[in-house]
Amino acid sequence: MANTYEAIATVTVGSGGAANIEFTSIPGTYTDLVLKTSLRSTNTSGDWDPVKININSSASNFSGVILYGTGSAADSETPSGQDITVSTYTSNANNTASTFGNIEIYIPNYTSTSNAKSISIDGVSENNATAALASLSAKLFNPGTQAAITSIKLLPYGLNFAQYSTATIYGIKNS
């Protein structure tokens, strides 16, 4: 990893799971942010669980598209309504035991007070040899009144994040 990456904070979910993973009081001393996650939800329906993202406590003002492939098919979706904050998918309790989905969320220029925030998301999950899912997402967070990003919350669409799920937020310095 480049020496311009600095870990700001890490969250590891403990026993019993967690309804969300949240980073607050994000300092404005970097040019970009990167979140690297290893997530699994406790949901037992379906094959994958959507992961939602809230910025500065907002669950609205997002737009975007998700492209995904399973190895045998590819598709896209444009989340809307209550699903507008869905950013990608991760493993759930129906997937191979102890297997976590990995997601990287990149937010450039997060301190800008004059522009909407673009967000790039890359995610992968697998269920042993029976299924795999790779996704790329592009989001735009445009609340109208622009402000620096000071908090980010990740939420599983179903139930909780499972024990041992982790997320680390990094600041990137322009050097």
KEFIVEX-997021 format. One record per residue: residue number from 1; residue in three letters; x, y, z of N, C-alpha, C in turn. Coordinates in steps of 0.1 Angstrom, whole numbers, plus 5000, padded with zeros to 4 digits. Layout:
<sites>
SITE  resi  resn  n.c1  n.c2  n.c3  ca.c1  ca.c2  ca.c3  c.c1  c.c2  c.c3
SITE   NUM   Ala     X     Y     Z      X      Y      Z     X     Y     Z
...
</sites>
This chain:
<sites>
SITE  resi  resn  n.c1  n.c2  n.c3  ca.c1  ca.c2  ca.c3  c.c1  c.c2  c.c3
SITE     1   Met  5008  4988  5000   5000   5000   5000  5009  5012  5000
SITE     2   Ala  5005  5022  4993   5012   5035   4992  5014  5041  5006
SITE     3   Asn  5025  5048  5008   5028   5054   5021  5019  5066  5023
SITE     4   Thr  5011  5070  5013   5002   5081   5015  4989  5077  5021
SITE     5   Tyr  4987  5064  5023   4975   5059   5030  4977  5059  5045
SITE     6   Glu  4968  5065  5052   4969   5065   5067  4956  5059  5072
SITE     7   Ala  4957  5049  5080   4945   5043   5087  4939  5053  5097
SITE     8   Ile  4927  5057  5095   4920   5066   5105  4914  5058  5116
SITE     9   Ala  4906  5047  5112   4899   5039   5122  4896  5026  5117
SITE    10   Thr  4895  5016  5126   4891   5002   5122  4879  4998  5131
SITE    11   Val  4869  4992  5126   4858   4986   5134  4858  4971  5131
SITE    12   Thr  4858  4963  5142   4856   4949   5141  4844  4945  5149
SITE    13   Val  4834  4938  5142   4822   4935   5148  4824  4924  5159
SITE    14   Gly  4818  4925  5170   4820   4916   5181  4809  4905  5181
SITE    15   Ser  4809  4898  5192   4799   4887   5194  4785  4893  5193
SITE    16   Gly  4776  4886  5186   4762   4890   5185  4759  4899  5173
SITE    17   Gly  4770  4903  5166   4768   4911   5154  4765  4926  5157
SITE    18   Ala  4763  4933  5146   4761   4948   5147  4751  4952  5136
SITE    19   Ala  4742  4961  5140   4733   4966   5130  4739  4975  5120
SITE    20   Asn  4751  4981  5123   4758   4989   5113  4772  4990  5117
SITE    21   Ile  4780  4996  5108   4794   5000   5111  4795  5015  5107
SITE    22   Glu  4799  5023  5117   4799   5037   5115  4812  5044  5118
SITE    23   Phe  4816  5053  5110   4828   5061   5112  4823  5076  5114
SITE    24   Thr  4826  5082  5125   4822   5096   5128  4834  5104  5130
SITE    25   Ser  4832  5117  5129   4843   5127   5132  4855  5124  5122
SITE    26   Ile  4852  5122  5109   4863   5120   5100  4870  5133  5098
SITE    27   Pro  4883  5133  5100   4891   5145   5099  4891  5150  5084
SITE    28   Gly  4892  5163  5083   4893   5169   5069  4907  5171  5065
SITE    29   Thr  4917  5163  5069   4931   5166   5066  4937  5157  5054
SITE    30   Tyr  4928  5151  5047   4932   5143   5036  4926  5147  5023
SITE    31   Thr  4930  5142  5012   4924   5146   4999  4913  5136  4995
SITE    32   Asp  4914  5123  4998   4905   5113   4995  4903  5103  5007
SITE    33   Leu  4892  5095  5006   4889   5085   5016  4888  5071  5009
SITE    34   Val  4893  5061  5016   4891   5047   5011  4886  5039  5023
SITE    35   Leu  4875  5031  5021   4871   5022   5031  4873  5008  5025
SITE    36   Lys  4880  4999  5033   4882   4985   5029  4875  4977  5039
SITE    37   Thr  4867  4968  5034   4858   4960   5043  4859  4945  5040
SITE    38   Ser  4856  4937  5050   4854   4923   5050  4841  4920  5057
SITE    39   Leu  4830  4918  5050   4817   4918   5056  4810  4905  5053
SITE    40   Arg  4801  4902  5063   4792   4891   5062  4779  4894  5070
SITE    41   Ser  4768  4892  5064   4756   4895   5072  4750  4882  5078
SITE    42   Thr  4741  4884  5088   4735   4873   5095  4722  4868  5088
SITE    43   Asn  4718  4874  5077   4706   4871   5070  4707  4857  5064
SITE    44   Thr  4696  4849  5065   4696   4836   5060  4687  4834  5047
SITE    45   Ser  4683  4845  5041   4675   4843   5029  4683  4849  5017
SITE    46   Gly  4682  4842  5006   4689   4846   4994  4703  4842  4994
SITE    47   Asp  4710  4847  4984   4725   4843   4982  4734  4854  4987
SITE    48   Trp  4730  4867  4985   4739   4878   4988  4730  4889  4995
SITE    49   Asp  4737  4897  5003   4730   4908   5009  4735  4921  5004
SITE    50   Pro  4725  4930  5001   4730   4944   4997  4736  4951  5009
SITE    51   Val  4745  4960  5007   4751   4968   5017  4748  4982  5013
SITE    52   Lys  4742  4989  5023   4738   5003   5021  4748  5012  5027
SITE    53   Ile  4749  5025  5022   4758   5035   5027  4750  5047  5030
SITE    54   Asn  4753  5053  5041   4748   5066   5045  4759  5076  5047
SITE    55   Ile  4758  5088  5042   4768   5098   5044  4763  5110  5051
SITE    56   Asn  4770  5114  5061   4766   5125   5070  4752  5124  5075
SITE    57   Ser  4748  5111  5079   4735   5108   5084  4724  5108  5073
SITE    58   Ser  4727  5109  5061   4717   5110   5050  4716  5096  5043
SITE    59   Ala  4703  5092  5042   4699   5080   5035  4692  5084  5022
SITE    60   Ser  4694  5097  5017   4688   5101   5005  4698  5109  4997
SITE    61   Asn  4694  5115  4986   4703   5123   4978  4714  5116  4971
SITE    62   Phe  4711  5103  4968   4721   5094   4961  4715  5091  4947
SITE    63   Ser  4724  5089  4938   4720   5083   4925  4731  5074  4921
SITE    64   Gly  4729  5065  4911   4740   5056   4907  4735  5044  4900
SITE    65   Val  4745  5035  4897   4742   5023   4890  4752  5012  4896
SITE    66   Ile  4747  5000  4896   4755   4988   4900  4756  4979  4888
SITE    67   Leu  4768  4975  4885   4770   4965   4875  4775  4952  4882
SITE    68   Tyr  4770  4940  4878   4775   4928   4885  4775  4916  4876
SITE    69   Gly  4783  4907  4880   4784   4894   4872  4786  4883  4882
SITE    70   Thr  4781  4871  4877   4782   4859   4886  4791  4848  4880
SITE    71   Gly  4797  4851  4869   4805   4841   4862  4798  4835  4851
SITE    72   Ser  4784  4835  4852   4776   4829   4841  4767  4839  4836
SITE    73   Ala  4765  4851  4842   4756   4861   4837  4760  4875  4843
SITE    74   Ala  4756  4885  4836   4759   4899   4840  4747  4907  4839
SITE    75   Asp  4746  4917  4847   4734   4925   4847  4737  4939  4854
SITE    76   Ser  4728  4948  4854   4729   4960   4861  4716  4964  4868
SITE    77   Glu  4717  4973  4877   4705   4979   4883  4708  4993  4888
SITE    78   Thr  4697  5000  4888   4697   5014   4892  4688  5015  4905
SITE    79   Pro  4694  5014  4917   4686   5014   4929  4678  5027  4930
SITE    80   Ser  4666  5026  4935   4657   5038   4937  4648  5036  4949
SITE    81   Gly  4641  5046  4953   4632   5045   4965  4640  5042  4977
SITE    82   Gln  4635  5032  4985   4642   5029   4998  4656  5022  4995
SITE    83   Asp  4658  5017  4983   4671   5011   4980  4681  5020  4974
SITE    84   Ile  4679  5033  4974   4688   5042   4967  4702  5042  4973
SITE    85   Thr  4704  5038  4986   4717   5038   4992  4724  5024  4991
SITE    86   Val  4718  5015  4984   4725   5002   4982  4737  5004  4973
SITE    87   Ser  4748  5000  4978   4761   5003   4971  4767  4990  4964
SITE    88   Thr  4765  4979  4970   4770   4966   4965  4765  4955  4973
SITE    89   Tyr  4770  4943  4971   4765   4931   4978  4776  4924  4986
SITE    90   Thr  4772  4916  4996   4782   4909   5004  4777  4895  5008
SITE    91   Ser  4785  4887  5013   4781   4873   5017  4771  4874  5029
SITE    92   Asn  4763  4864  5029   4754   4862   5041  4755  4848  5047
SITE    93   Ala  4746  4845  5056   4747   4833   5064  4744  4821  5055
SITE    94   Asn  4739  4822  5043   4737   4811   5034  4749  4807  5026
SITE    95   Asn  4759  4816  5026   4772   4813   5019  4781  4804  5027
SITE    96   Thr  4792  4800  5021   4801   4791   5028  4805  4796  5042
SITE    97   Ala  4805  4788  5052   4808   4792   5065  4821  4800  5066
SITE    98   Ser  4821  4810  5074   4833   4818   5076  4839  4825  5063
SITE    99   Thr  4830  4827  5053   4834   4834   5041  4828  4848  5041
SITE   100   Phe  4837  4858  5039   4833   4872   5040  4834  4878  5026
SITE   101   Gly  4825  4887  5023   4827   4895   5010  4836  4907  5013
SITE   102   Asn  4843  4911  5002   4853   4922   5004  4848  4933  4995
SITE   103   Ile  4848  4945  5001   4844   4957   4994  4854  4968  4996
SITE   104   Glu  4856  4976  4985   4864   4988   4986  4856  5000  4981
SITE   105   Ile  4855  5010  4990   4848   5022   4986  4857  5034  4986
SITE   106   Tyr  4858  5041  4974   4867   5052   4972  4859  5065  4970
SITE   107   Ile  4863  5075  4978   4856   5088   4977  4867  5099  4976
SITE   108   Pro  4868  5104  4963   4878   5115   4961  4872  5128  4966
SITE   109   Asn  4881  5137  4969   4877   5151   4971  4866  5152  4982
SITE   110   Tyr  4866  5145  4992   4856   5144   5002  4854  5156  5011
SITE   111   Thr  4864  5165  5011   4863   5178   5019  4857  5189  5011
SITE   112   Ser  4854  5187  4998   4849   5198   4990  4835  5203  4995
SITE   113   Thr  4834  5216  4996   4821   5223   5000  4814  5229  4988
SITE   114   Ser  4819  5226  4976   4813   5232   4964  4809  5221  4953
SITE   115   Asn  4811  5209  4956   4808   5198   4946  4801  5187  4953
SITE   116   Ala  4792  5180  4944   4787   5167   4949  4798  5157  4950
SITE   117   Lys  4796  5146  4958   4807   5136   4960  4805  5124  4951
SITE   118   Ser  4815  5120  4944   4814   5108   4936  4820  5097  4945
SITE   119   Ile  4814  5085  4943   4818   5073   4951  4820  5061  4941
SITE   120   Ser  4831  5054  4942   4834   5042   4934  4834  5031  4943
SITE   121   Ile  4827  5020  4940   4827   5008   4949  4830  4995  4941
SITE   122   Asp  4838  4987  4946   4842   4975   4940  4840  4964  4951
SITE   123   Gly  4832  4954  4947   4829   4943   4957  4830  4929  4951
SITE   124   Val  4833  4919  4959   4834   4905   4955  4829  4897  4967
SITE   125   Ser  4821  4886  4963   4817   4876   4973  4817  4863  4966
SITE   126   Glu  4817  4852  4974   4817   4839   4968  4811  4829  4978
SITE   127   Asn  4805  4818  4972   4799   4808   4980  4806  4794  4976
SITE   128   Asn  4818  4792  4981   4826   4781   4977  4826  4779  4962
SITE   129   Ala  4824  4767  4957   4825   4765   4943  4811  4767  4936
SITE   130   Thr  4801  4771  4943   4788   4771   4937  4783  4784  4931
SITE   131   Ala  4789  4795  4936   4784   4808   4932  4795  4819  4935
SITE   132   Ala  4795  4829  4927   4804   4840   4929  4797  4853  4924
SITE   133   Leu  4801  4864  4930   4795   4877   4926  4805  4888  4926
SITE   134   Ala  4807  4895  4915   4816   4906   4915  4807  4918  4911
SITE   135   Ser  4810  4930  4917   4802   4941   4914  4810  4954  4913
SITE   136   Leu  4806  4963  4905   4812   4977   4904  4800  4986  4905
SITE   137   Ser  4802  4997  4913   4791   5006   4915  4797  5020  4913
SITE   138   Ala  4789  5029  4908   4792   5043   4907  4781  5051  4914
SITE   139   Lys  4784  5059  4924   4773   5066   4931  4777  5081  4931
SITE   140   Leu  4766  5089  4932   4768   5104   4934  4760  5108  4946
SITE   141   Phe  4766  5114  4955   4759   5119   4967  4758  5134  4965
SITE   142   Asn  4746  5139  4963   4744   5153   4961  4732  5159  4969
SITE   143   Pro  4736  5163  4982   4725   5167   4991  4720  5182  4988
SITE   144   Gly  4725  5188  4978   4721   5202   4975  4730  5212  4982
SITE   145   Thr  4730  5212  4995   4739   5220   5002  4752  5212  5005
SITE   146   Gln  4763  5216  4998   4775   5208   4999  4782  5210  5012
SITE   147   Ala  4788  5199  5017   4796   5199   5029  4806  5188  5028
SITE   148   Ala  4816  5190  5036   4826   5179   5037  4820  5167  5043
SITE   149   Ile  4825  5155  5039   4820   5142   5045  4827  5141  5059
SITE   150   Thr  4819  5140  5069   4824   5138   5083  4819  5125  5089
SITE   151   Ser  4810  5118  5083   4806   5105   5088  4801  5096  5077
SITE   152   Ile  4804  5083  5079   4800   5073   5069  4795  5061  5077
SITE   153   Lys  4783  5056  5073   4777   5044   5080  4774  5034  5069
SITE   154   Leu  4778  5021  5072   4775   5010   5064  4764  5002  5071
SITE   155   Leu  4754  4997  5063   4743   4990   5069  4740  4977  5061
SITE   156   Pro  4738  4966  5067   4734   4954   5059  4719  4956  5056
SITE   157   Tyr  4715  4951  5044   4701   4952   5041  4692  4943  5050
SITE   158   Gly  4698  4932  5054   4690   4923   5062  4697  4920  5075
SITE   159   Leu  4690  4921  5086   4695   4918   5099  4708  4925  5103
SITE   160   Asn  4719  4918  5106   4731   4925   5112  4743  4921  5104
SITE   161   Phe  4754  4928  5106   4767   4923   5102  4772  4913  5112
SITE   162   Ala  4777  4902  5107   4781   4890   5115  4794  4894  5123
SITE   163   Gln  4796  4886  5134   4808   4887   5141  4821  4886  5132
SITE   164   Tyr  4831  4893  5135   4844   4893   5128  4843  4901  5115
SITE   165   Ser  4832  4907  5111   4832   4916   5100  4840  4928  5104
SITE   166   Thr  4848  4933  5094   4857   4945   5097  4856  4955  5086
SITE   167   Ala  4859  4967  5090   4860   4979   5081  4871  4988  5086
SITE   168   Thr  4879  4992  5077   4889   5002   5080  4888  5014  5070
SITE   169   Ile  4888  5026  5076   4888   5038   5068  4902  5044  5067
SITE   170   Tyr  4906  5047  5055   4919   5053   5053  4918  5067  5047
SITE   171   Gly  4927  5076  5051   4928   5089   5045  4939  5088  5035
SITE   172   Ile  4938  5095  5024   4949   5095   5014  4953  5110  5013
SITE   173   Lys  4966  5111  5014   4972   5125   5013  4978  5126  4999
SITE   174   Asn  4975  5137  4993   4980   5141   4980  4995  5144  4981
SITE   175   Ser  5004  5136  4975   5018   5139   4977  5025  5140  4964
</sites>
